[in-house]
Amino acid sequence: MEIIALLFPMTLLFGLGFLIAYIWAAKNGQYDDIVTPSHRILIDDESDQPEQERSEIKTDNPEEKSNE
């Protein structure tokens, strides 16, 4: 029975701590945009391509090929 007297206040303190942490995170914008981070992995970054591929993409213009 003595353990309940110890665990009950500890449980309330932990719950209050998590509630305060949640409120703090919500006020600081942690949960503002929940969709974009999951889509960001699908977006290709041009800086990830090797230099040779980037130059080939730039010279893929048909007008430039006709001049050669």
C-alpha positions in Angstrom: 0.0 0.0 0.0 2.9 2.3 0.6 4.1 1.9 -3.0 0.8 3.3 -4.2 1.4 6.4 -2.1 4.7 6.8 -3.9 3.7 5.9 -7.5 0.5 8.0 -7.6 2.2 11.3 -7.1 5.0 10.3 -9.5 2.5 9.4 -12.2 0.8 12.8 -11.8 4.1 14.6 -12.1 5.1 12.6 -15.2 1.7 13.3 -16.8 2.0 17.0 -15.9 5.5 17.1 -17.4 4.3 15.6 -20.7 1.4 17.9 -20.8 3.7 20.9 -20.3 6.0 19.6 -23.0 3.1 19.1 -25.4 1.8 22.6 -24.9 5.2 24.1 -25.3 5.8 22.2 -28.6 2.4 23.2 -29.9 3.0 26.9 -29.1 6.4 26.9 -30.8 5.0 25.6 -34.1 6.1 22.0 -33.8 2.8 20.7 -35.2 2.1 23.5 -37.8 3.0 21.6 -41.0 2.6 17.8 -40.7 2.3 17.1 -44.5 5.3 18.7 -46.1 8.0 16.7 -44.3 6.5 13.5 -45.6 6.5 14.8 -49.2 10.0 16.3 -49.0 11.6 12.9 -49.5 10.0 12.6 -52.9 11.3 15.9 -54.2 14.5 15.5 -56.3 17.3 17.9 -55.4 19.4 19.2 -58.3 22.4 19.5 -56.0 22.4 15.7 -55.6 23.2 15.1 -59.2 26.8 14.8 -60.4 28.2 17.7 -62.3 28.3 15.8 -65.6 24.6 15.0 -65.5 23.7 18.6 -64.7 25.7 19.8 -67.7 24.0 17.2 -70.0 20.6 18.4 -68.8 21.4 22.0 -69.6 22.7 21.2 -73.1 19.6 19.0 -73.9 18.1 21.9 -75.8 17.2 21.0 -79.5 18.2 24.5 -80.7 21.7 24.1 -79.4 22.0 20.7 -81.1 21.0 22.1 -84.5 23.8 24.7 -84.3 26.4 22.0 -83.9 
